[in-house]
Amino acid sequence: MDDFLRLSASTARYTYGAPRAFAFGDEGRLLWFLRSTGPTDPVDALWVLDTATGTESCLADPRDLCPEPGELCSDPRDLCSEPGELCPDPRDLCSEPGELCSDPRDLCPEPGELPAAERRLRERIRLVAAGIGSYALSGDGRGAAFALHGRLYEVTADGAGRPATPVPAAGPALDPRPNADGSRTAYVSADALYVAPGGRISPDDGARWGLAEFAAAEELGRSRGHWWSPDGVTLLAARVAEGALQRRYFTDPAHPERPAEDFAYPEAGGPNADVQLWVLGPAGERIRLDWDAGTYPYVSDAGWESPGEILLTVQDRLQRNVLLLSADPATGRTRELSRTTHPQWVDPLPGTPARLPDGRMLTSADTEAGAARALAVGGRLLTGDGVQVRRVAGVHEGRLLVEAGLRDPAEQQVLLLDPATGEAVPLADGPGVHSVQAGAGTLLLTSADADGVRRLVRTADGREFVPADLSQPLPYRVVPALERVTEHAVPTSLVLPRGHVAGRRLPVLMDSYGGPGAQDVSAEPRRWQARQWWADQGFAVVTVDNRGTRYVSPAFTHAVYRGFSEVTLEDQVAALRALGARHPDLDLGRVGIRGWSYGGYLSAMAVLRRPDVFHAAAAGAAPTDFRHYDTAYTERYLGLPQDNPEVYDRDSLLPDAPKLTRPLLLVTGLADDNVHPSHTLRLSRSLTDAGRPHQLLALPGVTHMTPGGTREKIMALELDFFRRELS
């Protein structure tokens, strides 16, 4: 492995040491975040920045809480409130009298180990950091709870320097959340919802309680399943019944002595999990929220608006209708507040639908002919064609905080938008990608451009602070050539070797994702580091955001409705040829293509269907037949397979296997629970049955995120492959 790949692997692609997971507390005075000690330290600790003084304090370091493998993480006396008490009720830990339900090692696993439920949740939210992966604040924002290797901890930012305190739990704890004043913490263990102090509050009915189901966490943007009421007394909890779903299994061939793991998976056209929301009261009251879940099975958001009202967002299965509902926690009755519709699908716009402080409804909308993603208040458009709205980050000084594109889709600005007039005032509008987070008058502004990533905290009285960033400086300053090409104005980028001499012909490496809901061509600098490395190996690296990707316009995004393959491949080919005509140093007689996930699908499809254009492909984690991908993602774009079999036939790569004439490297992680390895193995079997030679790299224990330097090792193998095949 060369120096760049070694550095990329050891720094987790330049993210170790960077602050992340910011949250404001105590009316904007405290800014909580996670950060490790430096660029090669993978272990995140919990920190807080006090904006009253500008000082940073480490509140919980995992190494102090569970220092060495095999050590007892906490004094057993910490698990009991009074001498002689057995704090968790043994009945919570055992199914039958006399049984030891859990291995003691499960109650305090060695550092590095995670309970299976937490591993799967981390996959859903794309979390690779070790140590404290996430935390939740109390309602007042002065305290936090977190899980570490299955153990539950609480900590308070009171300036006294008290260490994090272990909290008794019934077993390996997941997703702990403190109530309003931090006096009680709800958490999940073994698919049941508990409160500490207290005990189990969810019924033992065979369902999973307090967690988001696969579809919500992977595709709908909801990764949690329980919420405290503002008064800290009552819980809203998701009940998830997955008995109708098929099971997906994993075995590790490198460890044949270990049993297989399995989980419930909602396959396209099949059943979804049955999701209900229940109000669980302190005296055992249980009220189910009542809405037409048969028509609107997806819950994409939920939470308490006040002790007497719950707001929830629900969607129909094809996601053409999004409803904001108000629910009465005392009766469970719901009423509709707003409805957002689209004849194809409602593309998610974070921060909407919502109710503004004056009671009016804020929803997403499209301008005429799908030219721009807009905001509407009370059904009236607030923004026009010149503003591509991407996210509503909150309310600041009576105006909406909005992230939007005003110029090229590669850039993003932050605006203050008047909800009455639509007047927009730029808050951060220089070149690059800007984002914002708000907390009671205090702002966190993040700006990213070719020179790196910068963060600035600005208080209501104008003071400014910079949270320390201990990450590795980016090795390259990359300024890709950004161009819009073809009649569809498709965004593209071109990265050439540093020191390239005009007139030297270069093989082309296409490096695109291409799938809906994503954007590759962006001014965010970290995504260009690996592409510059590829260019320096002697390639002209081309990236194309074909129709179907986000942030150009709604019409551009919706172009893949009822079919991925034709539009994706057509735009990639047309854009490549347009760039070749503009840049004569691109040798279109030597074109390779690489990608992961949907990008792997694109790469395999490219050599199978257009061998006249693409001469070699490395396809990683490719969903080769969308009949076997999940419901919420696939059906949003393609519809139900039983209603549209021709769409699924057209987008499947398996029938194309006999057409392969170009070199193809297939890569899959055998622990991938997003794009299951069976996708790659089915294509490999079809190629073998058709007598088509290909290469297969199957990686035991590797998940969809390829953490721990795996991605860099794959890149080194891909480099050898492309050098050999495109020489």
C-alpha positions in Angstrom: 0.0 0.0 0.0 1.4 3.4 -1.0 1.8 6.4 1.3 -1.5 8.0 0.3 -3.6 4.9 0.8 -1.8 4.2 4.1 -2.6 7.7 5.4 -6.2 7.5 4.2 -6.7 4.2 6.0 -5.0 5.3 9.2 -7.0 8.5 9.4 -10.4 7.1 8.3 -10.2 9.2 5.2 -9.1 12.3 7.2 -12.0 12.2 9.6 -10.3 11.0 12.9 -9.8 14.0 15.1 -12.4 16.2 13.5 -15.3 17.3 15.7 -18.7 15.8 14.8 -22.2 15.1 16.1 -22.8 18.6 17.3 -25.7 19.5 19.5 -26.6 22.7 21.3 -27.8 22.6 24.9 -28.7 24.9 27.8 -30.4 27.5 25.6 -27.4 27.7 23.2 -24.7 28.1 25.9 -23.3 24.6 25.5 -22.1 23.0 22.2 -21.7 19.3 22.7 -19.7 17.2 20.2 -17.6 14.0 19.7 -13.9 14.1 18.9 -10.9 11.8 19.2 -7.4 13.0 20.3 -5.9 13.2 16.9 -5.7 12.2 13.2 -4.9 8.5 13.8 -7.0 8.0 17.0 -10.3 6.2 16.1 -11.8 6.5 19.6 -14.2 9.4 20.0 -14.8 11.0 23.4 -17.6 13.4 24.4 -16.7 17.1 24.6 -18.5 20.3 25.3 -17.7 23.9 24.3 -19.0 26.5 26.8 -19.8 29.6 24.7 -19.8 31.7 27.8 -16.1 31.2 28.3 -14.9 29.6 25.0 -13.4 26.7 26.8 -13.6 23.1 25.7 -13.9 20.2 28.2 -13.7 16.5 27.8 -16.6 15.0 29.7 -16.2 11.3 28.9 -13.2 9.5 27.5 -13.9 5.8 26.7 -10.3 4.9 27.7 -11.0 6.1 31.2 -14.3 4.2 31.4 -13.2 0.9 30.0 -9.4 1.1 29.8 -8.0 -2.3 28.9 -9.4 -5.5 27.4 -10.6 -7.8 30.0 -10.9 -5.2 32.8 -14.1 -4.7 34.7 -15.3 -1.4 33.3 -16.9 -0.2 36.5 -16.9 -1.1 40.1 -19.8 -3.6 40.6 -20.9 -1.3 43.5 -21.7 1.3 40.9 -24.5 -0.9 39.7 -26.4 -0.7 43.0 -28.1 2.2 44.7 -27.8 0.9 48.3 -25.5 -1.7 49.9 -27.0 -5.1 49.6 -29.3 -4.2 46.8 -29.3 -6.1 43.5 -30.0 -3.2 41.2 -31.2 -4.8 38.0 -34.0 -7.2 38.9 -32.7 -10.7 38.0 -36.1 -11.3 36.3 -35.1 -8.7 33.8 -31.9 -10.7 33.0 -33.3 -14.2 32.9 -36.1 -15.9 31.0 -36.5 -18.8 33.3 -35.6 -19.3 37.0 -32.1 -20.5 37.3 -31.1 -19.6 33.8 -28.2 -17.3 33.1 -29.7 -15.4 30.2 -26.7 -13.4 29.1 -23.0 -14.3 29.1 -21.4 -11.9 31.7 -19.1 -10.8 28.9 -22.1 -9.4 27.1 -22.8 -7.0 30.0 -19.3 -5.4 29.7 -17.8 -6.5 26.4 -14.2 -5.9 25.7 -13.4 -2.6 24.0 -14.0 -2.8 20.3 -16.9 -5.2 20.7 -20.4 -4.0 20.1 -23.8 -5.6 20.6 -25.3 -6.9 17.3 -28.2 -4.4 17.5 -25.8 -1.5 17.8 -23.6 -2.7 15.0 -26.6 -2.8 12.7 -27.8 0.6 13.8 -24.3 2.0 13.1 -24.5 0.5 9.6 -27.8 2.3 9.0 -26.4 5.7 10.0 -23.0 5.1 8.4 -21.1 5.4 11.6 -17.6 4.0 11.7 -16.0 5.8 14.7 -15.0 3.7 17.7 -15.5 4.8 21.3 -18.7 6.9 21.9 -20.5 6.6 18.7 -23.5 8.7 19.6 -25.2 10.4 22.5 -28.5 12.1 23.4 -29.0 15.2 25.5 -31.5 15.8 28.2 -34.3 18.2 27.5 -32.5 21.0 29.2 -29.3 20.2 27.3 -27.2 20.1 30.4 -26.7 16.4 30.6 -26.2 13.5 28.2 -26.5 9.7 28.0 -24.5 7.3 25.9 -23.8 3.6 25.5 -20.2 2.3 25.4 -19.7 -1.4 24.5 -23.3 -2.0 25.7 -22.8 -0.2 29.0 -25.0 2.8 29.8 -23.5 6.1 31.1 -24.7 9.5 32.1 -22.8 12.8 32.3 -23.5 16.4 33.3 -21.9 19.5 32.0 -22.1 21.4 35.3 -18.5 22.6 35.4 -17.6 20.4 38.4 -15.6 18.0 36.3 -17.4 14.9 37.6 -16.8 11.8 35.5 -19.4 10.0 33.5 -21.5 7.7 35.8 -22.4 4.1 34.9 -26.1 3.4 35.1 -27.6 0.0 36.0 -29.1 -1.6 32.9 -30.9 -4.9 32.3 -28.4 -5.9 29.6 -26.4 -4.5 26.7 -27.9 -1.0 26.3 -28.6 0.7 23.0 -29.8 4.3 22.1 -30.1 5.7 25.6 -32.1 9.0 25.8 -32.5 11.1 29.0 -35.7 12.9 29.9 -36.2 16.6 30.3 -34.1 17.1 33.4 -31.9 14.1 33.1 -33.4 12.3 36.1 -34.4 9.2 34.0 -33.0 7.6 30.9 -34.8 5.4 28.5 -32.8 2.8 26.6 -33.3 -0.4 24.5 -31.9 -3.8 25.5 -32.8 -7.1 23.8 -35.6 -5.4 21.8 -37.3 -4.1 24.9 -37.6 -0.5 26.2 -36.4 0.2 29.7 -36.2 3.2 31.9 -33.4 3.8 34.5 -34.1 4.1 37.3 -37.1 1.9 36.9 -37.3 -1.1 34.7 -38.9 -2.5 31.6 -41.9 -0.5 30.3 -42.7 -2.2 27.0 -44.8 -5.3 27.0 -43.3 -8.7 26.3 -45.4 -9.3 23.1 -42.7 -10.6 20.7 -42.3 -7.2 18.9 -39.2 -4.9 19.0 -39.8 -1.8 21.0 -38.0 1.6 20.9 -35.9 1.1 17.8 -36.4 2.2 14.1 -37.1 -0.6 11.7 -34.7 -1.2 8.7 -36.7 0.8 6.2 -36.9 3.9 8.4 -33.3 3.9 9.4 -31.8 3.0 6.0 -34.1 4.9 3.7 -36.5 7.3 5.5 -34.1 9.3 7.7 -35.5 8.1 11.0 -33.0 6.3 13.1 -34.7 6.4 16.5 -37.7 4.8 18.0 -38.5 6.4 21.3 -39.1 10.0 22.5 -39.6 11.6 25.9 -42.4 14.0 26.5 -41.3 17.6 27.3 -42.3 17.1 30.9 -40.1 14.0 31.2 -42.9 11.8 32.4 -44.2 9.9 29.4 -42.6 8.1 26.4 -43.7 7.8 22.8 -42.3 4.5 21.5 -42.3 2.6 18.2 -43.5 -1.0 18.2 -42.0 -3.0 15.3 -43.4 -6.4 14.4 -41.2 -8.1 11.8 -42.7 -11.6 11.8 -43.9 -11.3 8.2 -40.5 -10.4 6.8 -38.0 -12.8 5.3 -34.8 -13.4 7.1 -31.4 -12.5 5.7 -28.5 -14.6 6.9 -24.7 -14.1 7.1 -22.0 -16.6 7.8 -18.3 -15.8 8.1 -16.4 -18.4 6.0 -13.2 -17.4 7.8 -14.8 -18.6 11.0 -16.9 -21.7 10.3 -17.2 -22.4 14.0 -19.3 -19.3 14.5 -23.1 -19.5 14.1 -24.8 -17.5 11.3 -26.3 -14.1 12.0 -29.7 -13.2 10.7 -32.0 -10.2 10.6 -35.4 -9.2 9.1 -35.3 -7.6 5.7 -38.1 -5.9 3.8 -37.6 -7.1 0.2 -39.2 -5.1 -2.7 -42.7 -6.2 -3.3 -42.9 -8.1 0.0 -44.2 -7.2 3.4 -42.9 -4.3 5.4 -42.6 -4.3 9.2 -45.8 -3.4 11.0 -44.9 -0.1 12.8 -47.1 1.3 15.5 -46.6 4.3 17.8 -47.6 3.9 21.5 -47.7 6.4 24.4 -46.4 4.6 27.5 -47.4 6.4 30.7 -45.6 6.3 34.1 -48.4 4.2 35.7 -48.5 1.6 33.0 -51.0 3.4 30.7 -50.7 2.4 27.0 -52.3 4.5 24.2 -51.9 3.6 20.6 -51.8 6.4 18.1 -54.5 5.9 15.5 -53.9 6.7 11.8 -54.6 4.8 8.6 -51.4 2.7 8.8 -52.6 0.5 6.0 -52.5 3.4 3.6 -49.6 5.2 5.2 -47.3 2.5 6.6 -44.1 4.5 6.8 -43.4 6.8 9.8 -40.6 9.1 8.7 -40.6 11.4 11.7 -42.2 11.7 15.1 -41.9 13.7 18.3 -43.6 15.7 21.0 -44.7 19.3 20.3 -45.9 19.8 23.8 -47.1 17.5 26.7 -50.5 17.5 25.1 -49.6 17.0 21.4 -47.5 14.7 19.3 -46.5 15.4 15.7 -45.8 12.6 13.3 -45.0 12.4 9.6 -46.4 9.4 7.6 -46.1 8.3 4.0 -47.9 5.9 1.7 -45.9 2.9 0.4 -45.0 4.5 -2.9 -44.2 7.8 -1.1 -46.4 9.9 -3.3 -48.3 11.3 -0.3 -46.6 12.7 2.9 -48.9 13.7 5.8 -48.1 15.7 8.8 -50.4 14.6 11.6 -51.2 15.9 15.1 -51.9 13.3 17.7 -53.6 13.5 21.1 -51.4 11.5 23.5 -54.4 11.0 25.9 -56.7 9.4 23.3 -54.4 8.4 20.4 -56.7 10.3 17.9 -54.9 12.0 15.0 -55.8 14.8 12.6 -54.2 15.9 9.4 -52.3 19.2 9.4 -50.7 19.1 5.9 -50.4 16.9 2.9 -47.6 17.0 0.3 -48.2 15.1 -2.9 -46.3 14.3 -6.1 -47.4 12.1 -9.1 -44.1 10.2 -9.0 -42.7 10.5 -5.5 -42.2 13.2 -2.9 -38.5 13.7 -2.6 -37.5 14.1 1.1 -36.7 17.7 2.1 -35.2 17.7 5.6 -36.9 20.0 8.0 -40.3 19.6 6.3 -43.2 19.2 6.8 -43.3 21.3 9.9 -45.4 23.7 11.8 -44.0 27.3 12.2 -44.2 29.2 15.5 -47.2 31.1 14.2 -49.1 27.9 13.5 -48.8 27.9 9.7 -47.6 24.8 7.9 -44.2 24.7 6.1 -44.0 22.1 3.3 -41.9 21.3 0.3 -43.1 22.1 -3.2 -41.8 22.3 -6.8 -41.9 25.4 -8.9 -43.5 25.2 -12.4 -42.3 22.4 -14.6 -40.1 21.1 -11.8 -37.5 23.8 -12.2 -36.7 24.2 -8.5 -37.2 22.7 -5.1 -39.1 25.2 -3.1 -40.7 26.0 0.2 -44.4 26.7 0.7 -46.1 28.3 3.7 -49.8 27.6 4.1 -49.8 26.2 0.5 -48.2 29.5 -1.0 -44.8 29.3 -2.6 -42.2 31.1 -0.6 -39.2 30.6 -2.9 -38.9 30.6 -6.7 -36.7 29.2 -9.5 -33.6 30.9 -8.4 -33.3 29.0 -5.1 -32.9 25.2 -4.9 -33.8 24.5 -1.3 -32.0 21.5 0.2 -32.7 21.7 4.0 -34.5 23.7 6.6 -32.2 23.9 9.5 -34.5 25.7 11.9 -35.7 29.2 12.9 -33.3 32.0 13.8 -34.4 35.5 14.9 -37.8 34.9 13.4 -36.6 33.7 10.0 -36.0 30.3 8.5 -32.5 29.0 8.4 -32.2 27.4 4.9 -29.5 25.5 3.1 -29.9 26.0 -0.6 -28.2 26.2 -4.0 -28.1 29.6 -5.6 -25.5 29.0 -8.3 -23.8 25.8 -9.5 -25.2 22.6 -8.0 -21.7 21.8 -6.7 -22.1 24.7 -4.2 -24.4 25.3 -1.2 -25.3 28.5 0.6 -27.0 29.4 3.9 -29.8 31.8 3.8 -32.1 33.6 6.3 -35.6 33.4 4.8 -38.5 35.6 5.9 -41.5 33.2 6.2 -43.9 36.1 5.5 -42.3 37.7 2.4 -39.8 35.2 1.1 -37.0 37.7 1.3 -33.7 35.9 1.5 -30.6 37.3 3.2 -27.3 35.3 2.6 -25.7 34.2 5.8 -22.9 32.2 4.2 -22.6 32.5 0.4 -19.0 32.3 -0.6 -17.6 29.6 -2.9 -17.9 26.1 -1.5 -20.4 24.1 0.5 -21.9 25.8 3.6 -24.1 24.4 6.3 -25.6 25.5 9.6 -26.9 24.3 12.9 -28.8 26.5 15.3 -29.4 26.6 19.1 -31.3 29.4 20.8 -29.6 32.2 19.0 -26.2 30.6 18.6 -25.1 29.3 15.2 -22.6 26.7 14.1 -21.5 27.5 10.5 -19.4 25.0 8.6 -17.7 25.9 5.3 -15.9 23.5 3.0 -13.9 24.4 -0.1 -10.6 23.4 -1.8 -8.7 24.7 1.2 -10.4 22.4 3.7 -13.3 22.4 6.2 -13.8 25.3 8.7 -16.2 25.6 11.6 -17.3 28.8 13.4 -19.5 29.2 16.4 -21.3 32.6 16.5 -23.3 33.6 19.6 -26.3 35.9 19.7 -24.1 38.7 21.1 -21.6 38.4 18.2 -18.8 36.4 19.9 -17.1 33.8 17.8 -15.3 30.5 18.6 -13.6 27.8 16.5 -14.0 24.2 17.8 -10.6 22.6 17.6 -10.1 20.3 14.6 -7.4 17.7 15.3 -7.8 15.8 12.0 -5.1 15.2 9.4 -4.8 18.1 6.9 -5.9 17.1 3.5 -2.9 16.0 1.4 -4.1 17.5 -1.9 -5.6 20.9 -2.8 -7.9 19.8 -5.6 -9.7 22.1 -7.9 -11.5 19.9 -10.3 -12.7 21.2 -13.7 -16.5 21.4 -13.3 -18.6 21.5 -16.4 -22.3 21.1 -17.4 -22.6 19.1 -20.5 -25.2 17.6 -22.9 -28.7 19.0 -23.5 -29.6 18.0 -19.9 -26.8 20.2 -18.4 -25.4 17.2 -16.5 -22.8 18.2 -13.9 -19.4 16.7 -14.5 -15.9 17.0 -13.1 -12.5 16.2 -14.5 -9.3 15.7 -12.4 -6.0 15.3 -14.1 -2.6 14.2 -12.8 -0.7 17.0 -11.0 1.8 18.3 -13.4 0.0 17.0 -16.4 1.5 18.1 -19.7 -1.0 19.0 -22.3 -0.9 16.7 -25.3 -0.2 13.6 -23.2 -3.1 11.2 -23.8 -4.5 9.6 -20.7 -6.7 6.5 -20.1 -10.0 7.6 -18.5 -11.3 6.3 -15.2 -15.0 7.0 -14.6 -15.7 7.3 -10.9 -19.4 8.0 -10.3 -22.2 6.9 -8.0 -25.0 7.9 -10.2 -27.9 6.9 -7.9 -30.9 8.9 -6.7 -30.6 10.8 -3.5 -26.8 11.3 -3.9 -24.4 13.9 -5.3 -20.8 13.3 -6.4 -19.9 16.6 -8.1 -19.6 18.9 -5.1 -17.1 21.5 -3.8 -16.7 19.5 -0.6 -12.9 18.8 -0.6 -12.6 15.4 1.1 -14.4 13.6 -1.7 -11.7 14.7 -4.2 -8.7 13.3 -2.3 -9.0 9.8 -3.6 -9.8 11.0 -7.1 -6.6 13.1 -7.2 -4.7 9.9 -6.1 -6.3 8.0 -9.0 -5.3 10.8 -11.4 -1.7 10.8 -10.1 -1.6 7.1 -11.0 -1.9 8.2 -14.7 -5.7 8.5 -15.3 -8.0 11.3 -16.3 -10.7 10.9 -13.6 -14.2 11.8 -14.7 -17.2 12.0 -12.4 -20.8 12.5 -13.7 -24.0 13.3 -11.8 -26.5 11.8 -14.3 -30.2 12.6 -14.2 -31.7 11.0 -11.1 -29.1 12.5 -8.8 -30.0 15.4 -6.5 -29.7 19.2 -6.3 -30.1 20.1 -10.0 -33.9 20.3 -10.1 -36.9 18.2 -9.3 -37.4 17.4 -13.0 -33.7 16.3 -13.2 -34.1 14.1 -10.1 -37.4 12.5 -11.2 -36.1 11.5 -14.6 -35.4 8.0 -13.3 -39.0 7.3 -12.3 -39.9 3.8 -13.4 -36.4 2.9 -14.6 -32.8 3.4 -13.4 -30.7 1.8 -16.1 -31.5 3.6 -19.3 -31.2 7.2 -18.1 -28.2 6.5 -15.9 -26.2 4.8 -18.6 -27.3 7.2 -21.3 -26.2 10.2 -19.4 -22.9 8.7 -18.4 -22.0 7.9 -22.0 -23.2 11.2 -23.4 -21.3 13.1 -20.7 -18.1 11.1 -21.3 -18.2 11.8 -25.0 -18.9 15.5 -24.5 -15.9 15.8 -22.2 -13.8 13.8 -24.7 -14.7 16.3 -27.4 -13.7 19.2 -25.2 -10.5 17.7 -23.7 -8.4 15.9 -26.4 -6.1 14.4 -23.8 -8.9 12.0 -22.8 -8.2 8.7 -24.6 -11.7 7.3 -25.1 -10.2 4.1 -26.5 -9.2 3.2 -22.9 -12.0 3.8 -20.5 -12.4 2.1 -17.1 -15.2 2.5 -14.6 -15.4 1.9 -10.9 -18.0 2.3 -8.2 -19.6 1.0 -5.0 -23.2 0.3 -4.3 -25.3 2.0 -7.0 -22.0 3.0 -8.5 -21.1 -0.7 -8.6 -24.4 -1.4 -10.4 -23.5 1.4 -12.9 -20.0 0.0 -13.4 -21.1 -3.6 -14.1 -23.9 -2.4 -16.3 -21.5 -0.2 -18.3 -19.3 -3.1 -19.5 -22.3 -5.5 -19.9 -24.4 -3.1 -22.0 -21.9 -0.6 -23.6 -18.6 -2.5 -24.2 -18.1 -0.2 -27.1 -17.6 2.7 -24.6 -16.3 1.0 -21.4 -13.3 -1.3 -21.6 -13.0 -2.6 -18.0 -15.0 -2.3 -14.8 -14.6 -2.8 -11.0 -18.1 -3.2 -9.5 -18.3 -3.2 -5.7 -21.5 -4.1 -3.7 -23.7 -3.9 -6.8 -27.4 -4.4 -6.4 -27.6 -6.6 -9.5 -31.4 -7.3 -9.3 -33.6 -4.7 -7.5 -36.2 -7.3 -6.8 -33.9 -8.3 -3.9 -33.3 -4.8 -2.6 -35.4 -3.1 0.1 -38.9 -1.9 -0.2 -38.7 1.8 0.7 -35.8 2.7 -1.7 -36.7 0.5 -4.6 -40.5 1.0 -4.8 -40.1 4.8 -4.5 -38.5 4.8 -7.9 -39.6 1.6 -9.6 -43.0 0.8 -8.1 -44.0 -2.6 -7.0 -42.4 -5.5 -8.9 -45.7 -7.3 -9.2 -47.2 -4.2 -10.8 -44.2 -3.3 -13.0 -42.3 -6.6 -13.8 -41.0 -5.1 -17.0 -39.3 -2.3 -15.1 -37.5 -4.7 -12.9 -36.6 -7.0 -15.8 -35.1 -4.0 -17.6 -33.0 -2.9 -14.6 -31.7 -6.3 -13.7 -28.2 -7.2 -14.8 -28.5 -10.9 -14.6 -30.0 -11.4 -18.1 -27.0 -9.4 -19.4 -24.4 -11.9 -18.2 -24.0 -13.7 -21.5 -23.0 -10.4 -23.1 -19.9 -9.8 -21.1 -16.8 -9.3 -23.3 -14.8 -6.9 -21.2 -12.8 -7.5 -18.0 -15.0 -7.3 -14.9 -13.9 -7.3 -11.3 -16.7 -8.0 -8.8 -16.2 -7.1 -5.1 -18.5 -7.8 -2.2 -18.3 -7.8 1.6 -19.7 -11.0 3.0 -21.1 -9.1 6.0 -22.9 -6.4 4.0 -26.5 -6.1 5.3 -27.4 -3.3 2.9 -26.5 -4.8 -0.5 -26.4 -8.4 0.6 -23.5 -10.4 -1.0 -26.1 -12.6 -2.8 -26.5 -9.8 -5.3 -22.9 -10.1 -6.4 -22.9 -13.9 -6.1 -26.0 -14.2 -8.3 -24.3 -12.2 -11.0 -21.1 -14.2 -10.7 -23.2 -17.4 -11.0 -24.9 -16.1 -14.1 -21.6 -15.2 -15.7 -20.2 -18.6 -14.8 -23.2 -20.4 -16.3 -22.8 -18.3 -19.5 -19.1 -19.2 -19.7 -18.0 -15.6 -19.2 -14.7 -15.2 -17.4 -14.6 -12.6 -14.6 -12.9 -12.0 -11.3 -14.6 -12.2 -7.9 -13.3 -10.7 -4.7 -15.4 -11.8 -1.7 -14.3 -10.2 1.6 -15.2 -12.0 4.9 -16.4 -9.8 7.7 -16.6 -6.7 5.6 -19.7 -4.5 5.7 -21.1 -2.0 3.2 -19.1 0.8 4.7 -15.7 -1.0 4.2 -14.1 0.5 7.3 -10.7 -0.1 8.9 -8.7 0.5 5.7 -10.6 -2.0 3.7 -11.6 0.5 1.0 -7.9 1.5 0.5 -6.9 -2.1 0.1 -9.6 -2.6 -2.5 -8.3 0.6 -4.3 -4.8 -0.9 -4.5 -6.2 -4.1 -6.1 -8.3 -2.0 -8.4 -5.3 -0.1 -9.5 -3.5 -3.3 -10.5 -6.6 -4.4 -12.3 -7.0 -1.2 -14.4 -3.3 -0.9 -15.1 -3.3 -4.4 -16.5 -6.6 -4.1 -18.5 -6.2 -0.6 -19.8 -2.4 -0.7 -20.7 
